[in-house]
Amino acid sequence: MERRNFIKTSCKICLLGTIGASLETLTGCGSSYPVLKASVLDKKISIPLSLFNTDTVQYLRPQGWYYDIAVKRNDNNEFIALLLQCTHQDNQLNVNGKTGYSCSLHGSSYSVDGKVIKGPAEKGLKRYQTNVKGDQLIINVV
Ligand code: FES
């Protein structure tokens, strides 16, 4: 790991320790990506804005949940938070790098914005409302 990336990663981990979250790498279903374990309080998840660069996707694993949430900051500084649950028959989705998400059960695929690219799924991914409060991104998981 480059020194720059090491320092960047170390700072994120220190920051996460102060908010009771942790960064881990999960491997499964042919995909591997860093996942931030997050607590849900009053149907909200709060994570530091400093974790996001433009064009960076953060993956969250809410405590006690089966599915991850992908959170992306777009060019307009807006956030998109998507539940990685296939809308066909509820399978967990795989992350396909920057191209989107796919389902290994029947082959549905979704764009990074959660729109269906290929069926049999017909509905896009569930999207959560987000808002910024101070230096935190709040995801309303209702
Ligand atoms: S459950 Fe995902 S395509 Fe059928």
Boltz pocket constraint, residues with backbone or C-beta under 6 A from the ligand:
constraints:
  - pocket:
      binder: B
      contacts: [[A, 86], [A, 87], [A, 88], [A, 89], [A, 90], [A, 91], [A, 103], [A, 104], [A, 105], [A, 106], [A, 107], [A, 108], [A, 119], [A, 120], [A, 121]]
      max_distance: 6.0
